[in-house]
Amino acid sequence: MSFGYHPYFVLAGVERAAWRLELPARRHTVLDDRGLPAADGDREESEAGPLGERTFDDGYDELDPARFALEGGGRRIEVEFLEGYPIAQVYAPAGQDLVAFEPMTAPVNALATGDRLPRATPERPYRASFRVRCEIA
């Protein structure tokens, strides 16, 4: 099975340059010229800092811990992968005031390749959950 969610987040009334991202320690996925996973990339340390002009359309695995956050203007949105989502896509395109932290059960194209594709049986159902938390300071 392979599924994921694409929750998009916006901090209305706050300039993108003032948005702050928090990303967990993770391993970057290297893509081929078609945008499909081609190889495991380098480990990246956890980070927290301004989004500014940075863009993302990146896949990751080996998430530790699997917690992502967006904050600004006294608000914080946190996405935590609780169970069954070993893959993440982070999306923050140029020229758009949005960020997506996308929990995924398998890498992109896993149904075609079988790569790290989770299986479920009647005896062993597959469970996956994530949590979105919003805070106002």
N, CA, C and O atoms as a Tinker XYZ file with bonds, in Angstrom:
   548  protein
     1  N      0.834000   -1.169000    0.000000    73     2
     2  CA     0.000000    0.000000    0.000000    64     1     3
     3  C      0.877000    1.230000    0.000000    63     2     4     5
     4  O      2.004000    1.220000    0.497000    81     3
     5  N      0.339000    2.280000   -0.564000    73     3     6
     6  CA     1.066000    3.541000   -0.589000    64     5     7
     7  C      0.049000    4.667000   -0.558000    63     6     8     9
     8  O     -0.805000    4.773000   -1.438000    81     7
     9  N      0.147000    5.503000    0.459000    73     7    10
    10  CA    -0.728000    6.668000    0.531000    64     9    11
    11  C     -0.041000    7.762000    1.339000    63    10    12    13
    12  O      0.920000    7.521000    2.069000    81    11
    13  N     -0.559000    8.948000    1.183000    73    11    14
    14  CA    -0.005000   10.079000    1.906000    64    13    15
    15  C     -1.006000   11.215000    1.924000    63    14    16    17
    16  O     -2.050000   11.160000    1.274000    81    15
    17  N     -0.674000   12.222000    2.666000    73    15    18
    18  CA    -1.532000   13.406000    2.790000    64    17    19
    19  C     -0.721000   14.633000    2.400000    63    18    20    21
    20  O      0.507000   14.641000    2.488000    81    19
    21  N     -1.420000   15.650000    1.976000    73    19    22
    22  CA    -0.776000   16.864000    1.491000    64    21    23
    23  C     -1.335000   18.092000    2.209000    63    22    24    25
    24  O     -1.952000   18.946000    1.573000    81    23
    25  N     -1.130000   18.191000    3.515000    73    23    26
    26  CA    -1.646000   19.359000    4.231000    64    25    27
    27  C     -0.799000   20.599000    3.938000    63    26    28    29
    28  O      0.406000   20.626000    4.190000    81    27
    29  N     -1.452000   21.607000    3.407000    73    27    30
    30  CA    -0.793000   22.881000    3.096000    64    29    31
    31  C     -1.087000   23.863000    4.221000    63    30    32    33
    32  O     -2.202000   23.903000    4.742000    81    31
    33  N     -0.082000   24.656000    4.594000    73    31    34
    34  CA    -0.235000   25.599000    5.699000    64    33    35
    35  C      0.155000   27.002000    5.259000    63    34    36    37
    36  O      1.075000   27.195000    4.464000    81    35
    37  N     -0.572000   27.977000    5.799000    73    35    38
    38  CA    -0.353000   29.385000    5.518000    64    37    39
    39  C     -0.417000   30.137000    6.844000    63    38    40    41
    40  O     -1.230000   29.811000    7.709000    81    39
    41  N      0.422000   31.119000    6.998000    73    39    42
    42  CA     0.340000   32.020000    8.150000    64    41    43
    43  C     -0.202000   33.347000    7.624000    63    42    44    45
    44  O      0.555000   34.263000    7.301000    81    43
    45  N     -1.516000   33.428000    7.547000    73    43    46
    46  CA    -2.172000   34.601000    6.970000    64    45    47
    47  C     -1.757000   35.873000    7.693000    63    46    48    49
    48  O     -1.696000   35.914000    8.922000    81    47
    49  N     -1.472000   36.908000    6.911000    73    47    50
    50  CA    -1.110000   38.196000    7.483000    64    49    51
    51  C      0.342000   38.308000    7.900000    63    50    52    53
    52  O      0.752000   39.348000    8.416000    81    51
    53  N      1.137000   37.258000    7.688000    73    51    54
    54  CA     2.561000   37.274000    8.040000    64    53    55
    55  C      3.350000   37.076000    6.749000    63    54    56    57
    56  O      3.112000   36.119000    6.013000    81    55
    57  N      4.280000   37.973000    6.480000    73    55    58
    58  CA     5.116000   37.861000    5.284000    64    57    59
    59  C      5.926000   36.565000    5.315000    63    58    60    61
    60  O      6.440000   36.170000    6.361000    81    59
    61  N      6.032000   35.915000    4.167000    73    59    62
    62  CA     6.798000   34.668000    4.066000    64    61    63
    63  C      8.218000   34.841000    4.608000    63    62    64    65
    64  O      8.762000   33.914000    5.209000    81    63
    65  N      8.820000   36.001000    4.408000    73    63    66
    66  CA    10.181000   36.247000    4.881000    64    65    67
    67  C     10.284000   36.129000    6.396000    63    66    68    69
    68  O     11.371000   35.903000    6.926000    81    67
    69  N      9.158000   36.279000    7.100000    73    67    70
    70  CA     9.141000   36.183000    8.566000    64    69    71
    71  C      8.761000   34.785000    9.058000    63    70    72    73
    72  O      8.739000   34.543000   10.265000    81    71
    73  N      8.467000   33.879000    8.154000    73    71    74
    74  CA     8.133000   32.511000    8.546000    64    73    75
    75  C      9.398000   31.786000    8.977000    63    74    76    77
    76  O     10.479000   32.010000    8.431000    81    75
    77  N      9.245000   30.922000    9.956000    73    75    78
    78  CA    10.354000   30.125000   10.471000    64    77    79
    79  C      9.982000   28.645000   10.351000    63    78    80    81
    80  O      8.892000   28.238000   10.754000    81    79
    81  N     10.889000   27.851000    9.798000    73    79    82
    82  CA    10.685000   26.407000    9.641000    64    81    83
    83  C     11.537000   25.640000   10.634000    63    82    84    85
    84  O     12.642000   26.057000   10.983000    81    83
    85  N     11.006000   24.517000   11.081000    73    83    86
    86  CA    11.792000   23.555000   11.848000    64    85    87
    87  C     11.674000   22.213000   11.142000    63    86    88    89
    88  O     10.575000   21.717000   10.895000    81    87
    89  N     12.818000   21.638000   10.823000    73    87    90
    90  CA    12.864000   20.338000   10.146000    64    89    91
    91  C     13.673000   19.375000   11.009000    63    90    92    93
    92  O     14.670000   19.775000   11.611000    81    91
    93  N     13.253000   18.106000   11.077000    73    91    94
    94  CA    13.991000   17.129000   11.888000    64    93    95
    95  C     15.260000   16.666000   11.172000    63    94    96    97
    96  O     15.449000   16.946000    9.988000    81    95
    97  N     16.117000   15.963000   11.887000    73    95    98
    98  CA    17.216000   15.257000   11.239000    64    97    99
    99  C     16.583000   14.287000   10.247000    63    98   100   101
   100  O     15.544000   13.688000   10.526000    81    99
   101  N     17.225000   14.138000    9.079000    73    99   102
   102  CA    16.590000   13.382000    8.021000    64   101   103
   103  C     17.624000   13.017000    6.953000    63   102   104   105
   104  O     18.738000   13.541000    6.935000    81   103
   105  N     17.223000   12.100000    6.065000    73   103   106
   106  CA    18.048000   11.767000    4.902000    64   105   107
   107  C     17.316000   12.239000    3.660000    63   106   108   109
   108  O     16.142000   11.926000    3.460000    81   107
   109  N     18.008000   12.984000    2.840000    73   107   110
   110  CA    17.446000   13.550000    1.621000    64   109   111
   111  C     17.362000   12.480000    0.539000    63   110   112   113
   112  O     18.252000   11.636000    0.441000    81   111
   113  N     16.323000   12.500000   -0.264000    73   111   114
   114  CA    16.179000   11.573000   -1.382000    64   113   115
   115  C     16.672000   12.254000   -2.658000    63   114   116   117
   116  O     16.259000   13.371000   -2.968000    81   115
   117  N     17.545000   11.586000   -3.389000    73   115   118
   118  CA    18.048000   12.097000   -4.662000    64   117   119
   119  C     17.064000   11.682000   -5.753000    63   118   120   121
   120  O     16.654000   10.523000   -5.827000    81   119
   121  N     16.689000   12.647000   -6.602000    73   119   122
   122  CA    15.727000   12.384000   -7.662000    64   121   123
   123  C     16.414000   12.321000   -9.027000    63   122   124   125
   124  O     17.461000   12.931000   -9.241000    81   123
   125  N     15.799000   11.569000   -9.944000    73   123   126
   126  CA    16.304000   11.546000  -11.311000    64   125   127
   127  C     15.703000   12.717000  -12.091000    63   126   128   129
   128  O     15.012000   13.554000  -11.511000    81   127
   129  N     15.958000   12.781000  -13.391000    73   127   130
   130  CA    15.487000   13.906000  -14.195000    64   129   131
   131  C     13.967000   13.910000  -14.381000    63   130   132   133
   132  O     13.403000   14.891000  -14.864000    81   131
   133  N     13.307000   12.816000  -13.998000    73   131   134
   134  CA    11.830000   12.764000  -14.053000    64   133   135
   135  C     11.190000   13.118000  -12.711000    63   134   136   137
   136  O      9.966000   13.158000  -12.588000    81   135
   137  N     12.031000   13.373000  -11.706000    73   135   138
   138  CA    11.519000   13.697000  -10.382000    64   137   139
   139  C     11.181000   12.467000   -9.561000    63   138   140   141
   140  O     10.442000   12.566000   -8.582000    81   139
   141  N     11.707000   11.308000   -9.940000    73   139   142
   142  CA    11.463000   10.063000   -9.213000    64   141   143
   143  C     12.685000    9.699000   -8.378000    63   142   144   145
   144  O     13.812000   10.001000   -8.772000    81   143
   145  N     12.478000    9.054000   -7.229000    73   143   146
   146  CA    13.620000    8.681000   -6.381000    64   145   147
   147  C     14.623000    7.820000   -7.140000    63   146   148   149
   148  O     14.256000    6.835000   -7.781000    81   147
   149  N     15.902000    8.207000   -7.058000    73   147   150
   150  CA    16.954000    7.489000   -7.756000    64   149   151
   151  C     17.989000    6.902000   -6.802000    63   150   152   153
   152  O     18.609000    5.881000   -7.100000    81   151
   153  N     18.172000    7.554000   -5.650000    73   151   154
   154  CA    19.197000    7.091000   -4.704000    64   153   155
   155  C     18.950000    7.732000   -3.348000    63   154   156   157
   156  O     18.265000    8.748000   -3.230000    81   155
   157  N     19.528000    7.109000   -2.330000    73   155   158
   158  CA    19.507000    7.717000   -1.003000    64   157   159
   159  C     20.567000    8.796000   -0.977000    63   158   160   161
   160  O     21.693000    8.585000   -1.427000    81   159
   161  N     20.208000    9.935000   -0.454000    73   159   162
   162  CA    21.141000   11.053000   -0.386000    64   161   163
   163  C     21.816000   11.159000    0.965000    63   162   164   165
   164  O     21.900000   10.189000    1.719000    81   163
   165  N     22.285000   12.331000    1.249000    73   163   166
   166  CA    23.022000   12.592000    2.478000    64   165   167
   167  C     22.095000   12.831000    3.656000    63   166   168   169
   168  O     20.953000   13.262000    3.498000    81   167
   169  N     22.616000   12.538000    4.844000    73   167   170
   170  CA    21.914000   12.883000    6.086000    64   169   171
   171  C     22.002000   14.387000    6.271000    63   170   172   173
   172  O     23.018000   15.006000    5.955000    81   171
   173  N     20.936000   14.961000    6.782000    73   171   174
   174  CA    20.904000   16.378000    7.095000    64   173   175
   175  C     20.521000   16.515000    8.560000    63   174   176   177
   176  O     19.629000   15.818000    9.044000    81   175
   177  N     21.188000   17.402000    9.251000    73   175   178
   178  CA    20.898000   17.633000   10.661000    64   177   179
   179  C     19.576000   18.373000   10.818000    63   178   180   181
   180  O     19.095000   19.010000    9.881000    81   179
   181  N     18.998000   18.283000   12.002000    73   179   182
   182  CA    17.795000   19.068000   12.269000    64   181   183
   183  C     18.158000   20.537000   12.115000    63   182   184   185
   184  O     19.301000   20.937000   12.335000    81   183
   185  N     17.171000   21.327000   11.738000    73   183   186
   186  CA    17.428000   22.745000   11.545000    64   185   187
   187  C     16.198000   23.559000   11.884000    63   186   188   189
   188  O     15.066000   23.080000   11.806000    81   187
   189  N     16.444000   24.788000   12.258000    73   187   190
   190  CA    15.378000   25.747000   12.529000    64   189   191
   191  C     15.882000   27.100000   12.061000    63   190   192   193
   192  O     16.976000   27.529000   12.426000    81   191
   193  N     15.069000   27.771000   11.247000    73   191   194
   194  CA    15.475000   29.070000   10.755000    64   193   195
   195  C     14.435000   29.639000    9.821000    63   194   196   197
   196  O     13.406000   29.012000    9.567000    81   195
   197  N     14.700000   30.825000    9.309000    73   195   198
   198  CA    13.720000   31.485000    8.452000    64   197   199
   199  C     13.541000   30.758000    7.115000    63   198   200   201
   200  O     14.499000   30.227000    6.554000    81   199
   201  N     12.313000   30.742000    6.621000    73   199   202
   202  CA    12.044000   30.203000    5.290000    64   201   203
   203  C     12.596000   31.165000    4.245000    63   202   204   205
   204  O     13.275000   30.745000    3.308000    81   203
   205  N     12.305000   32.461000    4.405000    73   203   206
   206  CA    12.822000   33.467000    3.478000    64   205   207
   207  C     12.535000   33.100000    2.038000    63   206   208   209
   208  O     11.390000   32.821000    1.681000    81   207
   209  N     13.562000   33.100000    1.210000    73   207   210
   210  CA    13.427000   32.782000   -0.213000    64   209   211
   211  C     13.695000   31.310000   -0.518000    63   210   212   213
   212  O     13.665000   30.904000   -1.680000    81   211
   213  N     13.956000   30.506000    0.517000    73   211   214
   214  CA    14.213000   29.079000    0.282000    64   213   215
   215  C     12.989000   28.421000   -0.337000    63   214   216   217
   216  O     11.852000   28.808000   -0.066000    81   215
   217  N     13.237000   27.438000   -1.158000    73   215   218
   218  CA    12.152000   26.648000   -1.735000    64   217   219
   219  C     12.417000   25.180000   -1.427000    63   218   220   221
   220  O     13.557000   24.763000   -1.225000    81   219
   221  N     11.339000   24.413000   -1.399000    73   219   222
   222  CA    11.438000   22.970000   -1.180000    64   221   223
   223  C     10.466000   22.254000   -2.106000    63   222   224   225
   224  O      9.344000   22.713000   -2.320000    81   223
   225  N     10.892000   21.158000   -2.636000    73   223   226
   226  CA    10.054000   20.132000   -3.250000    64   225   227
   227  C     10.876000   18.860000   -3.101000    63   226   228   229
   228  O     11.340000   18.279000   -4.082000    81   227
   229  N     11.047000   18.442000   -1.843000    73   227   230
   230  CA    12.048000   17.456000   -1.482000    64   229   231
   231  C     11.455000   16.308000   -0.683000    63   230   232   233
   232  O     10.555000   16.490000    0.138000    81   231
   233  N     11.986000   15.119000   -0.947000    73   231   234
   234  CA    11.588000   13.934000   -0.207000    64   233   235
   235  C     12.660000   13.558000    0.797000    63   234   236   237
   236  O     13.852000   13.768000    0.572000    81   235
   237  N     12.203000   12.989000    1.923000    73   235   238
   238  CA    13.108000   12.607000    2.999000    64   237   239
   239  C     12.655000   11.293000    3.626000    63   238   240   241
   240  O     11.479000   10.934000    3.574000    81   239
   241  N     13.613000   10.589000    4.217000    73   239   242
   242  CA    13.305000    9.446000    5.064000    64   241   243
   243  C     14.247000    9.505000    6.262000    63   242   244   245
   244  O     14.930000   10.508000    6.465000    81   243
   245  N     14.285000    8.450000    7.045000    73   243   246
   246  CA    15.087000    8.410000    8.275000    64   245   247
   247  C     14.853000    9.673000    9.112000    63   246   248   249
   248  O     15.793000   10.362000    9.509000    81   247
   249  N     13.597000    9.947000    9.361000    73   247   250
   250  CA    13.180000   11.142000   10.106000    64   249   251
   251  C     13.393000   10.918000   11.597000    63   250   252   253
   252  O     12.959000    9.904000   12.143000    81   251
   253  N     14.056000   11.855000   12.252000    73   251   254
   254  CA    14.373000   11.655000   13.670000    64   253   255
   255  C     14.426000   12.982000   14.417000    63   254   256   257
   256  O     15.388000   13.729000   14.236000    81   255
   257  N     13.457000   13.304000   15.232000    73   255   258
   258  CA    12.113000   12.725000   15.295000    64   257   259
   259  C     11.302000   13.253000   14.118000    63   258   260   261
   260  O     11.697000   14.232000   13.484000    81   259
   261  N     10.213000   12.637000   13.832000    73   259   262
   262  CA     9.406000   13.033000   12.678000    64   261   263
   263  C      8.466000   14.169000   13.069000    63   262   264   265
   264  O      7.254000   13.983000   13.184000    81   263
   265  N      9.049000   15.345000   13.270000    73   263   266
   266  CA     8.262000   16.517000   13.671000    64   265   267
   267  C      8.720000   17.723000   12.855000    63   266   268   269
   268  O      9.911000   18.028000   12.787000    81   267
   269  N      7.763000   18.396000   12.244000    73   267   270
   270  CA     8.009000   19.562000   11.408000    64   269   271
   271  C      7.206000   20.721000   11.980000    63   270   272   273
   272  O      6.153000   20.501000   12.579000    81   271
   273  N      7.683000   21.951000   11.808000    73   271   274
   274  CA     6.939000   23.089000   12.339000    64   273   275
   275  C      7.110000   24.307000   11.445000    63   274   276   277
   276  O      8.124000   24.485000   10.770000    81   275
   277  N      6.079000   25.134000   11.470000    73   275   278
   278  CA     6.058000   26.427000   10.805000    64   277   279
   279  C      5.564000   27.421000   11.837000    63   278   280   281
   280  O      4.554000   27.184000   12.499000    81   279
   281  N      6.273000   28.540000   11.979000    73   279   282
   282  CA     5.799000   29.530000   12.941000    64   281   283
   283  C      6.065000   30.940000   12.444000    63   282   284   285
   284  O      6.935000   31.175000   11.605000    81   283
   285  N      5.296000   31.863000   12.984000    73   283   286
   286  CA     5.439000   33.277000   12.672000    64   285   287
   287  C      4.214000   34.026000   13.135000    63   286   288   289
   288  O      3.125000   33.457000   13.219000    81   287
   289  N      4.385000   35.306000   13.439000    73   287   290
   290  CA     3.258000   36.124000   13.863000    64   289   291
   291  C      2.574000   35.632000   15.118000    63   290   292   293
   292  O      1.368000   35.819000   15.282000    81   291
   293  N      3.345000   34.991000   16.026000    73   291   294
   294  CA     2.764000   34.494000   17.267000    64   293   295
   295  C      1.974000   33.201000   17.111000    63   294   296   297
   296  O      1.258000   32.794000   18.026000    81   295
   297  N      2.099000   32.556000   15.959000    73   295   298
   298  CA     1.401000   31.283000   15.722000    64   297   299
   299  C      2.406000   30.189000   15.378000    63   298   300   301
   300  O      3.469000   30.461000   14.820000    81   299
   301  N      2.060000   28.967000   15.712000    73   299   302
   302  CA     2.912000   27.816000   15.427000    64   301   303
   303  C      2.032000   26.663000   14.954000    63   302   304   305
   304  O      1.007000   26.356000   15.562000    81   303
   305  N      2.447000   26.039000   13.868000    73   303   306
   306  CA     1.785000   24.847000   13.347000    64   305   307
   307  C      2.816000   23.735000   13.370000    63   306   308   309
   308  O      3.904000   23.870000   12.812000    81   307
   309  N      2.471000   22.653000   14.009000    73   307   310
   310  CA     3.389000   21.525000   14.155000    64   309   311
   311  C      2.749000   20.283000   13.564000    63   310   312   313
   312  O      1.582000   19.999000   13.832000    81   311
   313  N      3.501000   19.538000   12.762000    73   311   314
   314  CA     3.032000   18.277000   12.194000    64   313   315
   315  C      3.959000   17.183000   12.702000    63   314   316   317
   316  O      5.170000   17.224000   12.488000    81   315
   317  N      3.375000   16.216000   13.371000    73   315   318
   318  CA     4.148000   15.114000   13.942000    64   317   319
   319  C      3.660000   13.802000   13.339000    63   318   320   321
   320  O      2.468000   13.495000   13.384000    81   319
   321  N      4.584000   13.034000   12.779000    73   319   322
   322  CA     4.261000   11.721000   12.235000    64   321   323
   323  C      4.332000   10.738000   13.397000    63   322   324   325
   324  O      5.419000   10.468000   13.908000    81   323
   325  N      3.211000   10.209000   13.815000    73   323   326
   326  CA     3.160000    9.370000   15.006000    64   325   327
   327  C      3.488000    7.915000   14.720000    63   326   328   329
   328  O      4.209000    7.273000   15.484000    81   327
   329  N      2.956000    7.392000   13.613000    73   327   330
   330  CA     3.109000    5.961000   13.332000    64   329   331
   331  C      2.862000    5.720000   11.850000    63   330   332   333
   332  O      1.928000    6.282000   11.278000    81   331
   333  N      3.697000    4.882000   11.217000    73   331   334
   334  CA     3.418000    4.405000    9.876000    64   333   335
   335  C      3.750000    5.344000    8.731000    63   334   336   337
   336  O      3.444000    5.038000    7.579000    81   335
   337  N      4.368000    6.477000    9.019000    73   335   338
   338  CA     4.767000    7.412000    7.958000    64   337   339
   339  C      6.284000    7.602000    8.003000    63   338   340   341
   340  O      6.766000    8.542000    8.634000    81   339
   341  N      7.043000    6.723000    7.343000    73   339   342
   342  CA     8.498000    6.842000    7.377000    64   341   343
   343  C      9.072000    7.830000    6.355000    63   342   344   345
   344  O     10.271000    8.107000    6.361000    81   343
   345  N      8.219000    8.355000    5.486000    73   343   346
   346  CA     8.660000    9.232000    4.404000    64   345   347
   347  C      7.961000   10.584000    4.542000    63   346   348   349
   348  O      6.804000   10.657000    4.957000    81   347
   349  N      8.676000   11.647000    4.191000    73   347   350
   350  CA     8.081000   12.990000    4.196000    64   349   351
   351  C      8.431000   13.711000    2.902000    63   350   352   353
   352  O      9.513000   13.538000    2.341000    81   351
   353  N      7.505000   14.504000    2.458000    73   351   354
   354  CA     7.756000   15.450000    1.377000    64   353   355
   355  C      7.576000   16.833000    1.982000    63   354   356   357
   356  O      6.587000   17.084000    2.671000    81   355
   357  N      8.512000   17.725000    1.736000    73   355   358
   358  CA     8.382000   19.114000    2.172000    64   357   359
   359  C      8.264000   19.949000    0.910000    63   358   360   361
   360  O      9.091000   19.852000    0.004000    81   359
   361  N      7.218000   20.776000    0.865000    73   359   362
   362  CA     6.927000   21.557000   -0.328000    64   361   363
   363  C      6.721000   23.016000    0.056000    63   362   364   365
   364  O      5.844000   23.341000    0.856000    81   363
   365  N      7.532000   23.881000   -0.517000    73   363   366
   366  CA     7.416000   25.329000   -0.324000    64   365   367
   367  C      7.877000   25.969000   -1.633000    63   366   368   369
   368  O      9.059000   26.279000   -1.784000    81   367
   369  N      6.962000   26.169000   -2.576000    73   367   370
   370  CA     7.359000   26.651000   -3.906000    64   369   371
   371  C      7.683000   28.142000   -3.920000    63   370   372   373
   372  O      7.193000   28.905000   -3.087000    81   371
   373  N      8.504000   28.537000   -4.863000    73   371   374
   374  CA     8.843000   29.946000   -5.046000    64   373   375
   375  C      7.582000   30.725000   -5.409000    63   374   376   377
   376  O      6.725000   30.247000   -6.152000    81   375
   377  N      7.495000   31.919000   -4.871000    73   375   378
   378  CA     6.399000   32.811000   -5.239000    64   377   379
   379  C      5.054000   32.488000   -4.626000    63   378   380   381
   380  O      4.054000   33.113000   -4.976000    81   379
   381  N      5.007000   31.521000   -3.714000    73   379   382
   382  CA     3.744000   31.169000   -3.068000    64   381   383
   383  C      3.946000   31.149000   -1.561000    63   382   384   385
   384  O      4.941000   30.624000   -1.061000    81   383
   385  N      3.004000   31.720000   -0.856000    73   383   386
   386  CA     3.077000   31.771000    0.605000    64   385   387
   387  C      2.383000   30.555000    1.198000    63   386   388   389
   388  O      1.272000   30.650000    1.720000    81   387
   389  N      3.052000   29.411000    1.113000    73   387   390
   390  CA     2.522000   28.169000    1.673000    64   389   391
   391  C      3.662000   27.204000    1.914000    63   390   392   393
   392  O      4.723000   27.288000    1.295000    81   391
   393  N      3.415000   26.287000    2.830000    73   391   394
   394  CA     4.343000   25.193000    3.121000    64   393   395
   395  C      3.505000   23.943000    3.341000    63   394   396   397
   396  O      2.452000   23.997000    3.976000    81   395
   397  N      3.972000   22.823000    2.816000    73   395   398
   398  CA     3.318000   21.539000    3.065000    64   397   399
   399  C      4.327000   20.592000    3.693000    63   398   400   401
   400  O      5.454000   20.460000    3.215000    81   399
   401  N      3.914000   19.941000    4.761000    73   399   402
   402  CA     4.672000   18.856000    5.381000    64   401   403
   403  C      3.831000   17.606000    5.145000    63   402   404   405
   404  O      2.785000   17.432000    5.771000    81   403
   405  N      4.283000   16.742000    4.248000    73   403   406
   406  CA     3.445000   15.671000    3.738000    64   405   407
   407  C      3.868000   14.299000    4.265000    63   406   408   409
   408  O      4.922000   13.792000    3.881000    81   407
   409  N      3.056000   13.688000    5.146000    73   407   410
   410  CA     3.357000   12.333000    5.614000    64   409   411
   411  C      3.027000   11.307000    4.532000    63   410   412   413
   412  O      1.955000   11.352000    3.929000    81   411
   413  N      3.960000   10.379000    4.290000    73   411   414
   414  CA     3.784000    9.366000    3.256000    64   413   415
   415  C      4.193000    7.998000    3.799000    63   414   416   417
   416  O      5.138000    7.884000    4.579000    81   415
   417  N      3.469000    6.963000    3.375000    73   415   418
   418  CA     3.787000    5.614000    3.838000    64   417   419
   419  C      4.897000    4.953000    3.040000    63   418   420   421
   420  O      5.496000    3.981000    3.500000    81   419
   421  N      5.178000    5.470000    1.842000    73   419   422
   422  CA     6.197000    4.886000    0.971000    64   421   423
   423  C      6.768000    5.987000    0.082000    63   422   424   425
   424  O      6.156000    7.045000   -0.064000    81   423
   425  N      7.928000    5.747000   -0.508000    73   423   426
   426  CA     8.504000    6.744000   -1.412000    64   425   427
   427  C      7.636000    6.946000   -2.650000    63   426   428   429
   428  O      6.813000    6.099000   -2.998000    81   427
   429  N      7.839000    8.077000   -3.300000    73   427   430
   430  CA     7.165000    8.341000   -4.567000    64   429   431
   431  C      7.496000    7.200000   -5.528000    63   430   432   433
   432  O      8.636000    6.737000   -5.569000    81   431
   433  N      6.524000    6.753000   -6.288000    73   431   434
   434  CA     6.675000    5.706000   -7.296000    64   433   435
   435  C      6.822000    4.307000   -6.698000    63   434   436   437
   436  O      7.195000    3.377000   -7.413000    81   435
   437  N      6.542000    4.139000   -5.421000    73   435   438
   438  CA     6.715000    2.835000   -4.770000    64   437   439
   439  C      5.779000    1.769000   -5.332000    63   438   440   441
   440  O      6.126000    0.588000   -5.334000    81   439
   441  N      4.597000    2.165000   -5.811000    73   439   442
   442  CA     3.684000    1.163000   -6.375000    64   441   443
   443  C      4.248000    0.550000   -7.651000    63   442   444   445
   444  O      3.934000   -0.594000   -7.979000    81   443
   445  N      5.074000    1.296000   -8.370000    73   443   446
   446  CA     5.699000    0.773000   -9.586000    64   445   447
   447  C      6.961000   -0.025000   -9.285000    63   446   448   449
   448  O      7.238000   -1.029000   -9.941000    81   447
   449  N      7.726000    0.421000   -8.292000    73   447   450
   450  CA     9.021000   -0.215000   -8.031000    64   449   451
   451  C      8.987000   -1.247000   -6.906000    63   450   452   453
   452  O      9.829000   -2.144000   -6.862000    81   451
   453  N      8.023000   -1.124000   -5.998000    73   451   454
   454  CA     7.982000   -1.991000   -4.828000    64   453   455
   455  C      8.966000   -1.580000   -3.753000    63   454   456   457
   456  O      9.056000   -2.229000   -2.711000    81   455
   457  N      9.704000   -0.510000   -3.993000    73   455   458
   458  CA    10.726000   -0.041000   -3.057000    64   457   459
   459  C     10.106000    0.400000   -1.739000    63   458   460   461
   460  O      9.302000    1.332000   -1.696000    81   459
   461  N     10.493000   -0.288000   -0.659000    73   459   462
   462  CA    10.038000    0.031000    0.699000    64   461   463
   463  C      8.516000    0.162000    0.790000    63   462   464   465
   464  O      8.000000    0.991000    1.539000    81   463
   465  N      7.830000   -0.637000    0.046000    73   463   466
   466  CA     6.372000   -0.615000    0.024000    64   465   467
   467  C      5.828000   -1.426000    1.195000    63   466   468   469
   468  O      6.076000   -2.628000    1.280000    81   467
   469  N      5.084000   -0.776000    2.105000    73   467   470
   470  CA     4.538000   -1.536000    3.234000    64   469   471
   471  C      3.429000   -2.484000    2.788000    63   470   472   473
   472  O      2.735000   -2.233000    1.803000    81   471
   473  N      3.282000   -3.553000    3.517000    73   471   474
   474  CA     2.257000   -4.561000    3.221000    64   473   475
   475  C      1.316000   -4.680000    4.414000    63   474   476   477
   476  O      1.706000   -4.493000    5.566000    81   475
   477  N      0.081000   -4.993000    4.100000    73   475   478
   478  CA    -0.916000   -5.247000    5.144000    64   477   479
   479  C     -1.585000   -6.578000    4.855000    63   478   480   481
   480  O     -1.796000   -6.946000    3.700000    81   479
   481  N     -1.912000   -7.285000    5.909000    73   479   482
   482  CA    -2.644000   -8.543000    5.782000    64   481   483
   483  C     -3.768000   -8.517000    6.814000    63   482   484   485
   484  O     -3.758000   -7.676000    7.714000    81   483
   485  N     -4.729000   -9.417000    6.698000    73   483   486
   486  CA    -5.776000   -9.462000    7.727000    64   485   487
   487  C     -5.203000   -9.694000    9.124000    63   486   488   489
   488  O     -5.738000   -9.196000   10.114000    81   487
   489  N     -4.114000  -10.453000    9.192000    73   487   490
   490  CA    -3.496000  -10.727000   10.483000    64   489   491
   491  C     -2.635000   -9.565000   10.972000    63   490   492   493
   492  O     -2.388000   -9.427000   12.170000    81   491
   493  N     -2.194000   -8.757000   10.063000    73   491   494
   494  CA    -1.291000   -7.657000   10.407000    64   493   495
   495  C     -1.691000   -6.385000    9.649000    63   494   496   497
   496  O     -1.076000   -6.033000    8.643000    81   495
   497  N     -2.715000   -5.713000   10.140000    73   495   498
   498  CA    -3.151000   -4.489000    9.452000    64   497   499
   499  C     -2.091000   -3.392000    9.562000    63   498   500   501
   500  O     -1.306000   -3.359000   10.509000    81   499
   501  N     -2.085000   -2.514000    8.593000    73   499   502
   502  CA    -1.141000   -1.394000    8.597000    64   501   503
   503  C     -1.805000   -0.198000    9.247000    63   502   504   505
   504  O     -2.945000    0.139000    8.925000    81   503
   505  N     -1.107000    0.434000   10.145000    73   503   506
   506  CA    -1.646000    1.598000   10.838000    64   505   507
   507  C     -0.723000    2.787000   10.595000    63   506   508   509
   508  O      0.502000    2.667000   10.578000    81   507
   509  N     -1.362000    3.932000   10.408000    73   507   510
   510  CA    -0.604000    5.158000   10.221000    64   509   511
   511  C     -1.380000    6.313000   10.826000    63   510   512   513
   512  O     -2.600000    6.396000   10.683000    81   511
   513  N     -0.668000    7.205000   11.501000    73   511   514
   514  CA    -1.334000    8.378000   12.063000    64   513   515
   515  C     -0.335000    9.533000   12.156000    63   514   516   517
   516  O      0.866000    9.337000   12.342000    81   515
   517  N     -0.875000   10.728000   12.021000    73   515   518
   518  CA    -0.092000   11.935000   12.230000    64   517   519
   519  C     -0.976000   12.943000   12.938000    63   518   520   521
   520  O     -2.200000   12.814000   12.963000    81   519
   521  N     -0.332000   13.951000   13.515000    73   519   522
   522  CA    -1.072000   14.940000   14.291000    64   521   523
   523  C     -0.651000   16.337000   13.835000    63   522   524   525
   524  O      0.528000   16.606000   13.601000    81   523
   525  N     -1.650000   17.219000   13.716000    73   523   526
   526  CA    -1.392000   18.632000   13.446000    64   525   527
   527  C     -1.800000   19.396000   14.701000    63   526   528   529
   528  O     -2.917000   19.259000   15.201000    81   527
   529  N     -0.875000   20.193000   15.188000    73   527   530
   530  CA    -1.139000   20.990000   16.392000    64   529   531
   531  C     -0.941000   22.468000   16.036000    63   530   532   533
   532  O      0.059000   22.838000   15.420000    81   531
   533  N     -1.887000   23.291000   16.424000    73   531   534
   534  CA    -1.803000   24.729000   16.186000    64   533   535
   535  C     -1.788000   25.451000   17.526000    63   534   536   537
   536  O     -2.594000   25.165000   18.412000    81   535
   537  N     -0.856000   26.394000   17.658000    73   535   538
   538  CA    -0.730000   27.149000   18.905000    64   537   539
   539  C     -0.708000   28.641000   18.582000    63   538   540   541
   540  O     -0.179000   29.068000   17.556000    81   539
   541  N     -1.287000   29.405000   19.471000    73   539   542
   542  CA    -1.241000   30.862000   19.368000    64   541   543
   543  C     -0.609000   31.382000   20.647000    63   542   544   545
   544  O     -1.048000   31.071000   21.755000    81   543
   545  N      0.438000   32.187000   20.464000    73   543   546
   546  CA     1.154000   32.721000   21.638000    64   545   547
   547  C      0.392000   33.880000   22.248000    63   546   548
   548  O      0.835000   34.457000   23.241000    81   547
